[in-house]
Amino acid sequence: MSSIALSSVLVVLSIVAIIYLTSKVKFSVFGSLFAVSLALALGSGMPLGKVIDTLKSSFGNTLGGISFIIIFGAAIAVCMQKSGGALSIASHILKLAGKGNAKAKAAMAWTGFIPGLTIFCDTGYIILSGIARSVSANSRTSMPLIAAIMGSSLFVVHCLVPTHPGALAAATALNANLGMLVLASVLFAIPGLLASYYWAGLMDKGQNYAPAEIEDGADDLSQHNLPKFSHALVPVVLPLVLISISTLLTTLGMKDGGATVFHFLGNPVMALLVGMLCGVWLLSRHGGQKGDFTKVLEEAIVKAGPILIITAAGGMFGAIIKETGVGNALGEVLGGASVGLLVPFIIAALLKTAQGSSTVAALTTAAIISPSLQTFGLDSEMGRVFAVLAIGAGSMIASHANDSYFWVVTKFSNIEMQQSLRVFSSSTFVMGVVTFACIWAASAFML
């Protein structure tokens, strides 16, 4: 057996081992990634003197590329939760939509989508689940349908937009332009959201699923000292605006002079820092006390810590895969731009479905295809952006029983597992396929 064939077998066995250890044995994700990375390095014949250096440098490089963005993003989420900003956005959208069945469903889609741009999907669903149950009860809309719509709207941006760890790790690994990626990911998330919205309705039709029961005080949003809708939007929207301005100026060829200030503020790290400061301001105006800035950072670091460690460990695993040369061999076998986008999508979808974590699926896929970008016809600025988008679409397929987010949606909605599988899980599958179809179609004109 040739060395590449042996390495390919070892890489496949390593991925299977990670899936088994994390899904079946319930072993620590970090521990699984570290142990398998070490075993793969030794098994593939890497020089002993190089093994530890590769593990350390790849872990540190990945951490350096994502740490500030993840921490500041987590801080925004903390501020939005504690200040009532997320609830303010949700309640305002609901008031605009009204309490009718159709309007309630549309309200839930945007209620998840907008806060989800910076808030992780599981955190966002926990914060907004009370509103989802209230909307279901008051509009007499099936709770599994409401849960699927809001759960999917949070999930689509979580998988695509690089304010979240999976997309950010993939972008870092492939050296994609973050500014362009932010704009493109938000745009491509919309058709995915619409697809899941209509599919959830189709899966719910004729099932006679019950609406949620009204809980005491659940529908009385006025009892909270909520910030104004316009104020609540600032920590979420302002970072996106800053990034968009910088990207637009770059597209127009304006990189020097007065544009440098906008490029500085439009760097994702600085943009999210500005968003965090706005979040702290929002919190100080609505129940905040002296010292909140320190408390916000401390809580954000606690929340971001496990995500940073796991993502960096995934980058470490990816670096070992690169060293085996399997990625280059895969590129030679599956070359061609049209096929190239399909490869990361399928790999990410298989990994996501098998082991449950969108983040692990995204960063592992990025590591596998990174050496092959030129062969796939994706070794350009736009090509790298589209590669990350394809990975993000694949990492949506599909949220089911081995995904912690599936259980957040199911348990916080008080619905049955079979109902959630039918309506929510199937919606995430359709969402990923439609999102990728739009990405692939656009790439035909832009690559």
C-alpha positions as CSV (number, residue, x, y, z in Angstrom):
1,M,0.0,0.0,0.0
2,S,1.4,3.4,-1.0
3,S,2.1,6.0,1.7
4,I,-0.8,8.3,0.5
5,A,-3.2,5.3,0.5
6,L,-2.1,4.4,4.0
7,S,-2.4,8.1,5.2
8,S,-5.9,8.3,3.6
9,V,-7.0,5.2,5.6
10,L,-5.5,6.7,8.7
11,V,-7.3,10.0,8.2
12,V,-10.7,8.3,7.7
13,L,-10.1,6.1,10.8
14,S,-9.2,9.3,12.7
15,I,-12.4,11.0,11.8
16,V,-14.4,7.9,12.7
17,A,-12.6,7.7,16.0
18,I,-13.5,11.4,16.8
19,I,-17.1,10.7,15.9
20,Y,-17.1,7.5,18.1
21,L,-15.4,9.1,21.0
22,T,-17.5,12.2,21.1
23,S,-20.9,10.7,20.1
24,K,-20.9,7.2,21.6
25,V,-18.3,7.3,24.4
26,K,-19.2,10.9,25.3
27,F,-15.5,11.6,25.8
28,S,-14.3,15.2,26.0
29,V,-14.2,16.8,22.5
30,F,-10.8,18.4,23.3
31,G,-9.4,15.2,24.6
32,S,-10.7,13.3,21.6
33,L,-9.2,15.8,19.1
34,F,-5.8,15.9,20.9
35,A,-5.5,12.1,21.3
36,V,-6.5,11.4,17.7
37,S,-4.3,14.2,16.4
38,L,-1.3,12.7,18.2
39,A,-2.1,9.2,17.1
40,L,-2.5,10.3,13.4
41,A,0.8,12.2,13.5
42,L,2.6,9.1,14.9
43,G,0.8,6.7,12.6
44,S,1.5,8.6,9.5
45,G,5.2,8.6,10.1
46,M,5.8,12.2,11.0
47,P,9.3,12.7,12.5
48,L,9.1,12.6,16.3
49,G,10.9,15.9,16.6
50,K,8.2,17.6,14.5
51,V,5.1,16.1,16.2
52,I,4.9,18.3,19.3
53,D,6.0,21.4,17.5
54,T,3.3,21.0,14.9
55,L,0.6,20.4,17.6
56,K,1.7,23.5,19.5
57,S,2.1,25.8,16.6
58,S,-1.2,24.9,14.9
59,F,-3.1,25.1,18.2
60,G,-1.7,28.6,18.8
61,N,-2.1,29.8,15.3
62,T,-5.8,28.8,15.2
63,L,-6.4,30.4,18.6
64,G,-4.7,33.6,17.5
65,G,-6.9,33.9,14.5
66,I,-10.3,33.5,16.2
67,S,-9.9,34.4,19.9
68,F,-10.8,38.2,19.9
69,I,-13.7,37.7,17.6
70,I,-15.2,34.9,19.6
71,I,-14.7,36.7,23.0
72,F,-16.1,40.0,21.8
73,G,-19.0,38.2,20.1
74,A,-19.7,36.3,23.4
75,A,-19.6,39.7,25.2
76,I,-22.3,41.1,22.9
77,A,-24.4,38.1,23.6
78,V,-24.1,38.6,27.3
79,C,-25.0,42.2,27.0
80,M,-28.0,41.5,24.8
81,Q,-29.2,38.9,27.3
82,K,-28.8,40.9,30.5
83,S,-30.0,44.2,29.1
84,G,-33.1,42.7,27.5
85,G,-31.9,43.7,24.1
86,A,-32.7,40.4,22.5
87,L,-36.2,40.4,24.0
88,S,-36.7,44.0,22.8
89,I,-35.9,43.0,19.2
90,A,-38.2,40.0,19.5
91,S,-41.1,41.9,21.0
92,H,-40.9,44.7,18.5
93,I,-40.9,42.3,15.5
94,L,-43.9,40.5,17.1
95,K,-45.8,43.7,17.6
96,L,-45.2,44.7,13.9
97,A,-46.3,41.3,12.7
98,G,-49.4,40.9,14.9
99,K,-50.8,37.8,16.5
100,G,-52.3,36.0,13.4
101,N,-50.9,32.6,12.5
102,A,-49.1,33.6,9.3
103,K,-47.7,36.8,10.8
104,A,-46.6,35.0,14.0
105,K,-44.6,32.5,11.9
106,A,-42.9,35.4,10.0
107,A,-42.2,37.2,13.2
108,M,-40.4,34.1,14.6
109,A,-38.2,33.8,11.6
110,W,-36.9,37.4,11.9
111,T,-36.8,37.1,15.7
112,G,-34.2,34.4,15.4
113,F,-32.4,35.8,12.3
114,I,-31.4,39.3,13.6
115,P,-30.1,38.5,17.1
116,G,-28.5,35.3,15.7
117,L,-26.1,37.4,13.7
118,T,-24.0,37.8,16.8
119,I,-25.6,35.5,19.4
120,F,-24.8,31.7,19.3
121,C,-27.8,29.7,18.3
122,D,-28.2,27.7,21.6
123,T,-27.9,30.9,23.7
124,G,-30.3,32.7,21.4
125,Y,-32.9,30.0,21.6
126,I,-32.7,29.7,25.3
127,I,-33.2,33.5,25.6
128,L,-36.1,33.6,23.1
129,S,-37.8,30.4,23.9
130,G,-40.3,32.0,26.3
131,I,-41.4,34.4,23.5
132,A,-41.7,31.4,21.1
133,R,-44.0,29.6,23.5
134,S,-46.0,32.8,24.1
135,V,-46.4,33.4,20.3
136,S,-47.5,29.8,19.8
137,A,-50.1,30.0,22.6
138,N,-51.6,33.4,21.5
139,S,-51.7,32.7,17.8
140,R,-52.8,29.0,18.3
141,T,-49.9,27.9,16.1
142,S,-48.3,24.5,16.5
143,M,-45.4,24.7,18.9
144,P,-43.2,22.3,16.8
145,L,-43.7,24.6,13.8
146,I,-42.8,27.8,15.8
147,A,-39.8,25.9,17.3
148,A,-38.6,24.8,13.9
149,I,-38.9,28.3,12.4
150,M,-37.1,30.1,15.1
151,G,-34.5,27.3,15.6
152,S,-33.7,27.3,11.9
153,S,-33.4,31.0,11.7
154,L,-30.8,31.1,14.5
155,F,-29.1,28.0,13.1
156,V,-28.6,29.3,9.5
157,V,-26.6,32.3,10.5
158,H,-24.7,30.3,13.2
159,C,-23.4,28.0,10.5
160,L,-22.7,30.6,7.8
161,V,-21.7,34.0,9.4
162,P,-18.1,34.2,10.6
163,T,-19.1,35.9,13.9
164,H,-19.6,32.2,14.9
165,P,-16.8,29.7,15.5
166,G,-17.4,27.1,12.7
167,A,-17.5,29.6,9.8
168,L,-14.7,31.7,11.4
169,A,-12.4,28.7,11.9
170,A,-13.0,27.6,8.3
171,A,-12.3,31.1,7.1
172,T,-9.1,31.3,9.1
173,A,-7.9,27.9,7.8
174,L,-8.6,28.9,4.2
175,N,-7.4,32.5,4.6
176,A,-10.7,33.8,3.3
177,N,-11.6,37.6,3.2
178,L,-13.7,38.0,6.3
179,G,-15.3,41.3,5.2
180,M,-16.6,39.8,1.9
181,L,-17.5,36.6,3.7
182,V,-19.7,38.4,6.3
183,L,-21.7,40.1,3.6
184,A,-22.0,37.0,1.4
185,S,-23.0,34.8,4.3
186,V,-25.8,37.1,5.4
187,L,-27.2,37.2,1.9
188,F,-27.0,33.4,1.3
189,A,-28.6,32.8,4.7
190,I,-31.9,34.4,3.6
191,P,-32.8,31.8,0.9
192,G,-31.9,29.0,3.3
193,L,-34.1,30.6,6.0
194,L,-37.0,30.9,3.5
195,A,-36.6,27.3,2.4
196,S,-36.7,26.0,6.0
197,Y,-39.7,28.3,6.8
198,Y,-41.8,26.8,4.0
199,W,-40.6,23.2,4.6
200,A,-41.4,23.4,8.3
201,G,-45.0,24.4,7.4
202,L,-45.2,21.5,5.0
203,M,-44.0,19.0,7.6
204,D,-46.4,20.4,10.2
205,K,-49.4,20.4,7.9
206,G,-52.0,17.8,8.9
207,Q,-50.2,16.6,12.0
208,N,-52.5,18.3,14.5
209,Y,-49.6,19.3,16.7
210,A,-50.7,21.3,19.7
211,P,-49.8,25.0,20.4
212,A,-47.9,25.8,23.6
213,E,-49.8,26.3,26.8
214,I,-50.0,29.9,28.1
215,E,-47.6,30.5,31.0
216,D,-48.2,33.1,33.7
217,G,-46.6,36.3,32.5
218,A,-45.0,34.7,29.4
219,D,-47.0,37.0,27.1
220,D,-46.5,40.2,29.1
221,L,-43.4,41.6,27.5
222,S,-44.1,45.0,28.9
223,Q,-43.3,43.9,32.4
224,H,-39.6,44.0,31.4
225,N,-37.6,47.2,31.4
226,L,-36.7,46.6,27.8
227,P,-34.5,49.0,25.8
228,K,-35.8,50.7,22.7
229,F,-35.8,48.6,19.6
230,S,-33.5,51.1,17.8
231,H,-31.0,51.0,20.8
232,A,-31.2,47.2,20.9
233,L,-30.2,46.9,17.3
234,V,-27.0,48.9,17.6
235,P,-24.7,46.2,19.1
236,V,-25.9,43.7,16.5
237,V,-26.1,45.8,13.4
238,L,-23.3,48.3,13.9
239,P,-20.4,45.7,13.5
240,L,-22.0,44.5,10.3
241,V,-22.2,48.1,9.0
242,L,-18.6,48.8,9.8
243,I,-17.4,45.6,8.1
244,S,-19.6,46.4,5.1
245,I,-18.2,49.9,4.7
246,S,-14.6,48.6,4.8
247,T,-15.5,45.9,2.2
248,L,-17.1,48.4,-0.1
249,L,-14.2,50.7,0.0
250,T,-11.8,47.9,-0.8
251,T,-14.0,46.9,-3.7
252,L,-13.8,50.5,-5.0
253,G,-10.0,50.5,-4.6
254,M,-9.9,52.9,-1.7
255,K,-7.3,51.6,0.6
256,D,-5.3,54.6,1.7
257,G,-5.8,58.1,3.0
258,G,-9.0,58.7,4.9
259,A,-10.2,55.2,4.1
260,T,-7.7,53.7,6.5
261,V,-9.8,54.7,9.5
262,F,-12.8,52.8,8.0
263,H,-10.6,49.8,7.3
264,F,-9.4,49.8,10.9
265,L,-12.9,50.0,12.3
266,G,-14.2,47.6,9.7
267,N,-11.7,44.9,10.7
268,P,-13.9,42.2,12.2
269,V,-12.0,42.3,15.5
270,M,-12.5,46.1,15.9
271,A,-16.0,46.0,14.6
272,L,-17.0,43.4,17.2
273,L,-15.2,45.4,19.9
274,V,-17.2,48.4,18.9
275,G,-20.3,46.2,19.1
276,M,-19.3,45.0,22.5
277,L,-18.8,48.6,23.8
278,C,-22.3,49.5,22.5
279,G,-23.6,46.4,24.3
280,V,-22.1,47.6,27.5
281,W,-23.6,51.0,27.0
282,L,-27.0,49.3,26.4
283,L,-26.6,47.3,29.6
284,S,-25.6,50.4,31.6
285,R,-28.9,52.1,30.6
286,H,-31.1,49.1,31.5
287,G,-30.4,47.7,34.9
288,G,-26.6,47.9,34.7
289,Q,-24.4,48.8,37.7
290,K,-20.9,50.0,38.2
291,G,-18.4,47.3,37.2
292,D,-20.6,45.8,34.5
293,F,-17.8,46.1,31.9
294,T,-15.6,43.8,34.0
295,K,-18.5,41.4,34.7
296,V,-19.4,41.2,31.0
297,L,-15.9,40.4,30.0
298,E,-15.5,37.8,32.7
299,E,-18.7,36.1,31.7
300,A,-17.8,36.3,28.0
301,I,-14.4,34.7,28.6
302,V,-16.1,31.9,30.6
303,K,-18.5,31.3,27.8
304,A,-15.9,31.6,25.0
305,G,-13.3,29.5,26.7
306,P,-14.5,26.0,25.8
307,I,-15.4,27.1,22.3
308,L,-11.9,28.6,21.8
309,I,-10.1,25.5,23.1
310,I,-12.2,23.0,21.0
311,T,-11.8,25.1,17.9
312,A,-8.1,25.5,18.4
313,A,-7.8,21.7,18.9
314,G,-9.7,21.2,15.7
315,G,-7.2,23.5,13.9
316,M,-4.5,21.3,15.4
317,F,-6.2,18.2,14.0
318,G,-6.4,19.9,10.7
319,A,-2.8,20.7,10.6
320,I,-1.9,17.1,11.1
321,I,-4.2,16.1,8.3
322,K,-2.4,18.6,6.0
323,E,1.0,17.1,6.9
324,T,-0.2,13.6,5.7
325,G,-0.7,15.0,2.1
326,V,-4.2,13.5,1.9
327,G,-5.7,16.9,0.9
328,N,-3.4,17.2,-2.1
329,A,-4.2,13.7,-3.2
330,L,-8.0,14.4,-2.9
331,G,-7.5,17.5,-5.0
332,E,-5.9,15.5,-7.8
333,V,-8.7,13.0,-7.8
334,L,-11.6,15.5,-7.6
335,G,-10.2,18.5,-9.4
336,G,-12.4,21.0,-11.3
337,A,-14.2,24.1,-10.1
338,S,-17.7,22.8,-10.5
339,V,-16.9,19.7,-8.5
340,G,-14.7,21.6,-6.1
341,L,-17.5,23.3,-4.3
342,L,-19.5,20.1,-4.0
343,V,-16.6,18.4,-2.2
344,P,-16.4,20.6,1.0
345,F,-20.2,20.7,1.1
346,I,-20.5,16.9,1.1
347,I,-17.6,16.3,3.6
348,A,-19.1,18.9,6.0
349,A,-22.6,17.4,5.7
350,L,-21.3,13.9,6.4
351,L,-19.3,15.0,9.4
352,K,-22.1,17.1,10.8
353,T,-24.7,14.4,10.5
354,A,-22.4,11.8,11.9
355,Q,-20.9,13.6,15.0
356,G,-23.3,16.5,15.7
357,S,-21.0,19.5,15.9
358,S,-21.2,22.1,13.2
359,T,-18.0,23.7,14.4
360,V,-16.0,20.4,14.3
361,A,-17.5,19.6,10.9
362,A,-16.5,23.0,9.5
363,L,-13.0,23.2,10.7
364,T,-12.2,19.5,9.9
365,T,-13.5,20.0,6.3
366,A,-11.5,23.2,5.9
367,A,-8.3,21.3,7.0
368,I,-9.0,18.5,4.5
369,I,-9.6,20.7,1.4
370,S,-7.2,23.5,2.2
371,P,-4.2,22.0,0.3
372,S,-6.5,21.4,-2.7
373,L,-8.0,24.8,-3.4
374,Q,-5.9,25.4,-6.5
375,T,-6.8,22.0,-7.9
376,F,-10.5,22.7,-7.3
377,G,-10.2,26.1,-9.0
378,L,-10.9,27.9,-5.7
379,D,-7.5,29.4,-5.0
380,S,-8.7,33.0,-5.4
381,E,-10.2,35.6,-3.1
382,M,-13.7,34.8,-4.2
383,G,-13.0,31.1,-4.5
384,R,-11.9,30.9,-0.8
385,V,-15.1,32.8,0.2
386,F,-17.3,30.4,-1.7
387,A,-15.4,27.4,-0.3
388,V,-16.2,28.6,3.3
389,L,-19.8,29.2,2.3
390,A,-20.1,25.7,0.9
391,I,-18.6,24.3,4.2
392,G,-21.1,26.4,6.2
393,A,-24.0,25.0,4.1
394,G,-22.8,21.5,4.7
395,S,-22.5,22.0,8.4
396,M,-26.3,22.6,8.6
397,I,-27.1,19.1,7.5
398,A,-28.6,18.0,9.7
399,S,-29.4,18.9,13.4
400,H,-30.7,15.7,15.0
401,A,-30.3,13.6,18.2
402,N,-26.5,13.8,18.4
403,D,-26.5,17.6,18.3
404,S,-26.8,19.5,21.5
405,Y,-28.7,22.3,19.8
406,F,-31.4,19.8,18.7
407,W,-32.0,19.1,22.4
408,V,-32.0,22.8,23.3
409,V,-34.8,23.4,20.7
410,T,-36.7,20.3,21.7
411,K,-36.6,20.7,25.5
412,F,-37.0,24.5,25.8
413,S,-40.0,24.2,23.5
414,N,-41.6,21.4,25.5
415,I,-42.2,19.3,22.4
416,E,-41.6,15.6,21.7
417,M,-38.5,14.3,20.1
418,Q,-40.3,12.7,17.1
419,Q,-42.1,16.1,16.5
420,S,-38.7,17.9,16.5
421,L,-37.1,15.3,14.2
422,R,-40.0,15.6,11.7
423,V,-40.3,19.4,11.6
424,F,-37.0,20.9,12.8
425,S,-34.4,18.3,11.8
426,S,-35.8,17.9,8.3
427,S,-35.9,21.7,8.0
428,T,-32.2,22.0,8.7
429,F,-31.5,19.4,6.0
430,V,-33.6,21.3,3.4
431,M,-32.0,24.6,4.5
432,G,-28.5,23.3,3.9
433,V,-29.3,21.9,0.5
434,V,-31.1,25.0,-0.7
435,T,-28.4,27.3,0.7
436,F,-25.7,25.3,-1.1
437,A,-27.7,25.3,-4.4
438,C,-27.8,29.1,-4.2
439,I,-24.1,29.3,-3.5
440,W,-23.3,26.9,-6.3
441,A,-25.5,28.9,-8.8
442,A,-23.8,32.2,-7.8
443,S,-20.4,30.7,-8.1
444,A,-21.1,30.0,-11.8
445,F,-21.1,33.7,-12.4
446,M,-18.5,34.9,-9.9
447,L,-15.7,32.3,-10.2
